[in-house]
Amino acid sequence: MKKSIAFVAAIFAFAANAAVETVEISAGGSWESPGCRALAVRAVSSVASGTANVAGVFAYAVTSNATETVTDTEVLWQRILTNDTASVTNTYSGQVVYTPPPPWKLASEGWVTNTTDRTVSRQVKTGETLMLTNTIGSVTCSGGLGYAAPSGAGAYIAPGEKVSWSGTAKGRVWLWIER
């Protein structure tokens, strides 16, 4: 009994995640996809043997990698303290007030520079646009009614893709989608 309840709960959990909707596209109209999967295409036409080719068009801006190398030079104050057996080097960024070393140590002080190179890469639009076409389904009506089941890559509709249909059919097309 517990396994049956768990199985039914799993089915309801899956069904809650998969929302199936219907979208109606009239002749000459289009629909912008939120990103989904097409389950079925149905066409109703006043032309008994009309055809409806449902396709999505997606505009993709072409980008290129742009790199730029920037060189930074930072002035540092360096103090080296030595007592003939050991040496300690301290480097300070920016202006440091001079303090004389203790008389029992020899000191060498001065300005030094630290140079670093950074290479920055970023995506830059080239100004070119690719128009990609996704054939979702082709319907041939029989007696004014037709049906097609999208399969393969055409079943997946990208976010922002404009879906419309063309052909000899005169009427409407319904698209069943799963988000």
Residue frames as qw, qx, qy, qz and C-alpha x, y, z in Angstrom:
[[0.000, 0.885, 0.465, 0.000, 0.00, 0.00, 0.00],
 [0.311, -0.792, 0.092, 0.517, 2.82, 2.40, 0.89],
 [0.404, -0.127, 0.589, 0.688, 4.49, 1.78, -2.47],
 [0.207, 0.633, 0.660, 0.348, 1.24, 2.60, -4.29],
 [0.141, -0.938, -0.247, 0.198, 0.89, 5.88, -2.42],
 [0.400, -0.588, 0.335, 0.618, 4.52, 6.80, -3.14],
 [0.389, 0.181, 0.683, 0.591, 4.03, 5.97, -6.85],
 [0.089, 0.813, 0.543, 0.191, 0.89, 8.12, -7.10],
 [0.278, -0.880, -0.038, 0.384, 2.63, 10.98, -5.26],
 [0.446, -0.318, 0.492, 0.677, 5.56, 10.78, -7.71],
 [0.295, 0.483, 0.666, 0.486, 3.18, 10.96, -10.69],
 [0.066, -0.928, -0.367, 0.002, 1.44, 14.05, -9.25],
 [0.406, -0.716, 0.175, 0.540, 4.82, 15.70, -8.51],
 [0.415, -0.025, 0.598, 0.685, 5.95, 15.14, -12.11],
 [0.162, 0.676, 0.632, 0.343, 2.63, 16.37, -13.50],
 [0.199, -0.912, -0.224, 0.280, 2.86, 19.54, -11.42],
 [0.387, -0.539, 0.350, 0.661, 6.27, 20.39, -12.94],
 [0.230, 0.088, 0.703, 0.667, 5.22, 19.77, -16.54],
 [0.321, 0.567, 0.357, -0.670, 2.66, 22.47, -17.45],
 [0.330, 0.265, 0.735, 0.530, 0.96, 21.79, -20.78],
 [0.199, 0.600, 0.196, -0.750, -0.54, 24.80, -22.54],
 [0.529, 0.521, 0.596, 0.306, -2.22, 25.50, -25.85],
 [0.083, -0.517, 0.137, 0.841, -1.24, 28.42, -28.07],
 [0.554, 0.650, 0.520, 0.020, -3.42, 29.56, -30.97],
 [0.234, -0.387, 0.357, 0.817, -1.73, 31.20, -33.96],
 [0.557, 0.683, 0.361, -0.305, -3.98, 32.81, -36.56],
 [0.707, 0.463, 0.294, 0.447, -3.07, 33.24, -40.23],
 [0.309, 0.748, -0.039, 0.587, -0.39, 35.92, -40.55],
 [0.492, -0.817, 0.142, -0.265, 0.10, 36.05, -36.78],
 [0.584, 0.347, -0.638, 0.362, 3.02, 34.99, -34.63],
 [0.735, -0.662, -0.091, -0.115, 3.75, 34.01, -31.05],
 [0.209, 0.699, -0.587, 0.350, 6.92, 34.64, -29.01],
 [0.838, -0.172, -0.515, 0.055, 8.07, 31.56, -27.13],
 [0.455, -0.810, 0.281, -0.243, 9.03, 31.65, -23.45],
 [0.127, 0.477, -0.867, 0.066, 11.21, 28.59, -24.06],
 [0.770, -0.029, 0.433, -0.468, 9.38, 25.28, -24.25],
 [0.195, -0.121, 0.925, 0.302, 8.94, 21.94, -26.01],
 [0.588, 0.158, -0.238, -0.757, 6.30, 21.46, -28.72],
 [0.478, -0.030, 0.851, -0.214, 4.17, 18.39, -28.14],
 [0.423, 0.456, 0.764, 0.172, 1.68, 18.63, -31.01],
 [0.099, 0.251, -0.231, -0.935, 0.56, 20.85, -33.89],
 [0.321, 0.500, 0.803, -0.038, -3.04, 20.93, -35.13],
 [0.038, 0.147, -0.292, -0.944, -4.39, 22.90, -38.07],
 [0.369, 0.588, 0.682, -0.231, -7.97, 23.74, -39.02],
 [0.087, -0.244, 0.431, 0.864, -8.49, 25.01, -42.54],
 [0.604, 0.505, 0.255, -0.561, -11.35, 26.01, -44.83],
 [0.518, 0.533, -0.593, -0.310, -9.21, 24.52, -47.61],
 [0.960, -0.164, 0.013, -0.228, -9.85, 20.77, -47.31],
 [0.930, 0.035, -0.041, 0.364, -6.30, 19.69, -48.19],
 [0.088, 0.940, -0.193, 0.266, -4.46, 22.82, -47.04],
 [0.787, 0.024, -0.367, 0.495, -0.93, 22.71, -45.63],
 [0.288, -0.933, 0.088, -0.196, 0.50, 24.54, -42.64],
 [0.747, 0.212, -0.363, 0.515, 4.24, 24.69, -42.04],
 [0.471, -0.878, -0.057, -0.054, 4.94, 25.84, -38.48],
 [0.717, 0.259, -0.225, 0.607, 8.39, 27.34, -37.92],
 [0.419, -0.856, -0.123, 0.279, 10.19, 29.47, -35.40],
 [0.535, 0.651, -0.102, 0.529, 12.68, 32.21, -36.26],
 [0.629, -0.695, -0.103, 0.333, 15.36, 33.23, -33.80],
 [0.355, 0.861, -0.187, 0.313, 17.70, 36.22, -34.19],
 [0.835, -0.400, -0.045, 0.376, 21.18, 35.58, -32.80],
 [0.085, 0.970, -0.229, -0.001, 23.68, 38.44, -32.39],
 [0.873, 0.237, -0.222, 0.364, 27.19, 37.36, -33.42],
 [0.386, -0.899, 0.206, 0.018, 29.93, 38.13, -30.90],
 [0.740, 0.445, -0.356, 0.357, 33.70, 37.94, -30.93],
 [0.708, -0.555, -0.171, 0.403, 36.33, 37.83, -28.22],
 [0.272, 0.852, -0.151, 0.421, 38.22, 41.09, -27.79],
 [0.778, -0.400, -0.217, 0.433, 41.38, 41.12, -25.69],
 [0.145, 0.890, -0.149, 0.405, 43.34, 44.06, -24.39],
 [0.753, -0.165, -0.370, 0.518, 46.55, 44.03, -22.38],
 [0.172, -0.933, 0.002, -0.315, 46.95, 46.74, -19.77],
 [0.663, 0.116, -0.436, 0.597, 50.27, 47.50, -18.06],
 [0.416, -0.887, -0.117, -0.163, 50.22, 49.01, -14.58],
 [0.558, 0.303, -0.428, 0.643, 53.30, 50.54, -13.04],
 [0.541, -0.806, -0.210, -0.118, 53.15, 51.15, -9.30],
 [0.272, 0.639, -0.475, 0.541, 55.84, 53.08, -7.45],
 [0.821, -0.480, -0.308, 0.033, 56.91, 51.36, -4.25],
 [0.113, -0.811, 0.485, -0.307, 59.19, 52.31, -1.40],
 [0.926, -0.016, -0.365, 0.094, 61.59, 49.54, -0.52],
 [0.292, -0.791, 0.474, -0.255, 63.67, 49.23, 2.64],
 [0.882, 0.116, -0.434, 0.145, 66.38, 46.60, 2.99],
 [0.442, -0.779, 0.381, -0.231, 67.87, 46.15, 6.45],
 [0.884, 0.210, -0.383, 0.166, 71.00, 44.08, 6.78],
 [0.496, -0.799, 0.329, -0.084, 73.48, 43.28, 9.57],
 [0.127, 0.622, -0.759, -0.144, 76.08, 41.36, 7.54],
 [0.191, -0.077, 0.977, -0.057, 74.45, 37.98, 8.29],
 [0.227, 0.527, 0.819, -0.019, 70.77, 38.44, 7.42],
 [0.041, -0.022, -0.263, -0.964, 68.73, 40.73, 5.23],
 [0.207, 0.566, 0.736, -0.308, 65.08, 41.81, 5.58],
 [0.045, 0.120, 0.429, 0.894, 63.29, 43.48, 2.66],
 [0.180, 0.598, 0.642, -0.444, 60.09, 45.42, 3.23],
 [0.114, 0.218, 0.504, 0.828, 58.17, 46.93, 0.33],
 [0.119, 0.556, 0.548, -0.613, 55.52, 49.61, 0.90],
 [0.287, 0.570, 0.569, 0.519, 53.10, 50.95, -1.66],
 [0.065, -0.933, -0.260, -0.239, 52.63, 54.68, -1.96],
 [0.161, 0.733, -0.341, 0.566, 54.49, 57.40, -0.10],
 [0.790, -0.437, -0.368, 0.225, 56.24, 56.28, 3.08],
 [0.186, -0.952, 0.198, -0.144, 57.82, 58.65, 5.56],
 [0.643, 0.433, -0.527, 0.348, 61.57, 58.19, 5.83],
 [0.669, -0.715, 0.164, -0.121, 62.83, 56.92, 9.16],
 [0.259, 0.686, -0.675, 0.087, 66.54, 56.44, 9.63],
 [0.863, -0.077, -0.499, 0.007, 67.70, 52.92, 10.48],
 [0.697, -0.707, 0.079, 0.090, 69.20, 52.09, 13.87],
 [0.081, 0.859, -0.497, -0.092, 72.94, 52.86, 13.99],
 [0.507, -0.377, 0.773, 0.051, 73.98, 49.20, 14.42],
 [0.695, 0.361, 0.615, 0.091, 72.41, 48.15, 11.06],
 [0.116, -0.234, 0.480, 0.837, 73.39, 49.08, 7.55],
 [0.474, 0.578, 0.575, -0.334, 70.43, 50.13, 5.44],
 [0.132, -0.021, 0.577, 0.806, 69.76, 50.58, 1.76],
 [0.302, 0.603, 0.591, -0.442, 66.60, 52.47, 0.90],
 [0.001, 0.240, -0.448, -0.861, 65.04, 53.73, -2.30],
 [0.654, 0.376, 0.150, -0.639, 62.19, 53.91, -4.73],
 [0.214, -0.080, 0.910, 0.347, 61.44, 50.90, -6.91],
 [0.582, 0.188, -0.155, -0.775, 58.70, 50.17, -9.43],
 [0.443, 0.079, 0.889, -0.083, 56.50, 47.13, -9.73],
 [0.408, 0.287, -0.410, -0.764, 55.13, 46.51, -13.22],
 [0.473, 0.157, 0.850, -0.170, 52.23, 44.13, -13.83],
 [0.269, 0.099, -0.592, -0.753, 50.47, 43.16, -17.04],
 [0.487, 0.261, 0.709, -0.437, 46.79, 42.21, -17.14],
 [0.115, -0.018, -0.723, -0.681, 44.99, 40.80, -20.15],
 [0.447, 0.282, 0.507, -0.681, 41.25, 41.42, -20.24],
 [0.024, -0.115, -0.842, -0.526, 38.91, 39.43, -22.53],
 [0.385, 0.359, 0.496, -0.690, 35.29, 40.26, -23.20],
 [0.405, 0.445, 0.760, 0.247, 32.52, 39.51, -25.68],
 [0.084, 0.442, -0.100, -0.887, 31.97, 42.25, -28.27],
 [0.631, 0.564, 0.497, -0.190, 29.04, 42.34, -30.70],
 [0.436, -0.081, 0.540, 0.716, 30.24, 42.34, -34.30],
 [0.331, 0.392, -0.060, -0.856, 27.07, 43.94, -35.67],
 [0.369, 0.080, -0.799, -0.469, 26.16, 40.79, -37.59],
 [0.635, -0.047, 0.477, -0.606, 22.94, 38.89, -36.88],
 [0.093, 0.050, -0.955, -0.276, 22.17, 35.29, -37.73],
 [0.681, -0.002, 0.076, -0.728, 18.54, 34.42, -38.42],
 [0.032, -0.140, 0.990, -0.010, 18.00, 30.79, -37.47],
 [0.681, -0.044, -0.231, -0.693, 14.89, 28.89, -38.58],
 [0.225, -0.116, 0.926, -0.279, 13.49, 26.00, -36.58],
 [0.539, -0.085, -0.573, -0.611, 10.95, 23.81, -38.40],
 [0.422, -0.189, 0.655, -0.598, 8.54, 22.70, -35.70],
 [0.480, 0.214, 0.846, -0.090, 6.02, 20.73, -37.76],
 [0.244, 0.143, -0.517, -0.808, 4.35, 20.41, -41.14],
 [0.456, 0.286, 0.726, -0.428, 0.63, 19.61, -41.26],
 [0.196, -0.016, -0.668, -0.717, -1.34, 18.46, -44.29],
 [0.510, 0.094, 0.439, -0.733, -5.07, 18.72, -43.70],
 [0.109, -0.153, -0.921, -0.342, -7.55, 16.07, -44.70],
 [0.233, -0.676, -0.672, -0.192, -11.12, 17.33, -44.75],
 [0.091, -0.838, -0.011, -0.537, -9.95, 20.62, -43.26],
 [0.654, -0.704, 0.236, -0.146, -8.21, 19.11, -40.21],
 [0.753, 0.419, -0.439, 0.255, -4.58, 18.06, -39.76],
 [0.695, -0.698, 0.172, -0.029, -2.21, 16.98, -37.01],
 [0.671, 0.498, -0.450, 0.315, 1.56, 16.58, -36.60],
 [0.766, -0.625, -0.024, 0.148, 3.79, 15.50, -33.74],
 [0.232, 0.870, -0.414, 0.136, 7.08, 17.45, -33.64],
 [0.946, -0.250, 0.028, 0.202, 10.17, 15.34, -33.03],
 [0.732, 0.211, -0.044, 0.647, 13.90, 15.75, -32.73],
 [0.342, -0.155, -0.159, 0.913, 15.50, 19.16, -32.38],
 [0.128, -0.369, -0.387, -0.835, 12.48, 20.87, -33.95],
 [0.498, -0.607, -0.614, -0.081, 10.39, 20.04, -30.90],
 [0.488, -0.519, -0.299, 0.635, 12.41, 22.43, -28.74],
 [0.189, 0.840, 0.248, 0.444, 11.61, 26.12, -29.06],
 [0.497, 0.023, -0.314, 0.808, 14.13, 28.64, -27.70],
 [0.122, -0.743, -0.422, 0.505, 13.15, 31.61, -25.52],
 [0.042, 0.654, -0.142, -0.742, 12.38, 34.63, -27.70],
 [0.196, 0.026, 0.818, 0.540, 11.80, 32.54, -30.82],
 [0.478, 0.308, 0.048, -0.822, 8.98, 33.94, -33.00],
 [0.318, 0.133, 0.932, 0.113, 6.69, 31.10, -34.08],
 [0.505, 0.429, -0.015, -0.749, 4.42, 31.51, -37.11],
 [0.608, 0.148, 0.771, 0.123, 3.04, 29.37, -39.90],
 [0.314, 0.490, -0.362, -0.728, 2.68, 29.54, -43.66],
 [0.256, 0.065, 0.942, 0.205, 1.10, 27.39, -46.35],
 [0.214, -0.215, -0.608, -0.734, -2.09, 26.91, -48.31],
 [0.250, -0.505, -0.798, 0.213, -4.32, 26.40, -45.26],
 [0.148, -0.481, -0.081, -0.860, -6.85, 29.12, -44.46],
 [0.692, -0.575, -0.391, -0.192, -7.68, 29.05, -40.77],
 [0.385, -0.796, 0.370, -0.284, -5.86, 28.56, -37.48],
 [0.692, 0.225, -0.644, 0.238, -3.05, 26.50, -35.99],
 [0.661, -0.699, 0.127, -0.244, -2.87, 25.30, -32.40],
 [0.504, 0.463, -0.648, 0.336, 0.39, 24.41, -30.75],
 [0.809, -0.569, -0.127, -0.077, 0.50, 22.25, -27.60],
 [0.365, 0.633, -0.505, 0.460, 3.57, 23.15, -25.57],
 [0.795, -0.490, -0.308, 0.184, 5.20, 21.95, -22.37],
 [0.015, 0.899, -0.283, 0.333, 7.13, 24.42, -20.27]]
